[in-house]
Amino acid sequence: MNNDQNEIYSKVVRAGKRTYFFDIKTTKSNDLYITLTESKKTFGEDGDGNYQKHKIFLYKEDFEKFREGLDDVLTKIEELKNQ
């Protein structure tokens, strides 16, 4: 089975040397979940490029808590910048 068959939506965010992928996917039982992937190009001693990827799986029961935590830290960052 092709892994992309369960992908419903994808948003790519390029930010400097990193690229972030926000993917909405579905399980076999049609539950939605999100994968957040950070991809960063690195170079070995031989000069060849490689991509390091880090992935987080976020399931529907955690969406609201994740949003609350992200909103909280982003609000705190704005407060700290304005001091």
Buried (B, 14 or more C-beta within 10 A) or exposed (E): EEEEEBEEEEEEEEEEEEBBBBBBBEEEEEEBBBBBBBBBEEEEEEEEEEEEEEEEEBEEEEEEEBEEEEEEEEEEEEEEEEE
